[in-house]
Amino acid sequence: MLNRNVYKAIAHPIRRDILKRLRAGPKTAGELAGEYDISKPSLSSHFSILKEADLIFARREGNHIYYNLNLTVANEVLAALMDMFGIEKET
């Protein structure tokens, strides 16, 4: 069963885009902030919602916060959505 916060997290296009960008690997908050024309508090709010849904996690290195995609949860979300829409997995 998916965390109910997942649906809220993936409902917003910026949060979906953050997840897409993190597929390539960890990114700092600053790197991600440079991709969006929104305030830092707004971006921080998006990060919080994604963390509450367990879709991302953060680690601090010195003055930088790195965000990582939680692949386990992301794969569960993808499988649940595919099931919801009746999409078969390719084997």
C-alpha positions in Angstrom: 0.0 0.0 0.0 1.4 3.4 -1.0 1.9 6.2 1.5 -1.2 8.4 1.0 1.2 11.4 0.7 2.5 10.0 -2.6 -0.6 11.1 -4.5 -0.3 14.6 -3.3 3.5 14.6 -4.0 3.1 13.5 -7.7 0.1 15.8 -8.3 2.3 18.9 -8.9 4.3 19.3 -12.1 7.3 20.8 -10.3 7.5 17.9 -7.9 7.2 15.4 -10.9 10.0 17.3 -12.6 12.2 17.2 -9.5 11.7 13.4 -9.4 12.6 13.2 -13.1 15.8 15.3 -12.6 16.8 13.1 -9.6 16.7 10.0 -11.8 20.1 11.0 -13.2 21.6 11.0 -9.7 21.8 13.2 -6.6 21.6 16.9 -6.9 22.1 19.7 -4.5 19.3 22.0 -3.4 21.2 24.8 -5.3 21.4 22.8 -8.5 17.7 22.1 -8.4 16.8 25.7 -7.4 18.6 26.9 -10.6 16.1 25.0 -12.7 12.9 26.7 -11.4 11.7 30.3 -11.3 10.2 30.0 -7.8 11.2 31.3 -4.4 13.5 29.2 -2.2 10.8 28.8 0.4 8.4 27.4 -2.3 11.0 25.0 -3.5 11.7 23.9 0.1 8.0 23.2 0.5 8.1 21.0 -2.6 11.1 19.1 -1.1 9.2 18.6 2.2 6.2 17.2 0.4 8.4 14.8 -1.6 10.2 13.7 1.6 7.0 13.2 3.5 6.0 10.8 0.7 9.4 9.0 1.0 10.0 9.7 -2.7 13.3 11.5 -1.9 15.7 11.7 0.9 18.3 14.4 1.8 21.9 14.2 3.1 24.0 17.0 4.2 27.7 17.4 3.2 29.2 20.5 4.6 27.1 23.4 3.5 25.3 21.5 0.8 22.2 19.4 1.0 22.0 16.6 -1.6 18.6 15.2 -2.6 18.4 11.6 -3.8 15.5 9.7 -5.4 14.3 6.9 -3.2 14.2 4.2 -6.0 12.4 1.6 -3.8 9.4 3.9 -3.3 9.5 5.3 -6.8 9.4 1.8 -8.3 6.4 1.0 -6.0 4.6 4.1 -7.1 5.3 3.3 -10.8 4.0 -0.2 -10.3 0.9 1.0 -8.5 0.1 3.5 -11.2 0.6 1.0 -14.0 -1.7 -1.4 -12.2 -4.3 1.3 -11.7 -4.3 2.1 -15.4 -4.1 -1.6 -16.5 -0.7 -1.3 -18.0 1.2 -4.5 -18.3 4.9 -4.7 -17.4 7.1 -5.7 -20.2 9.2 -8.8 -19.4 
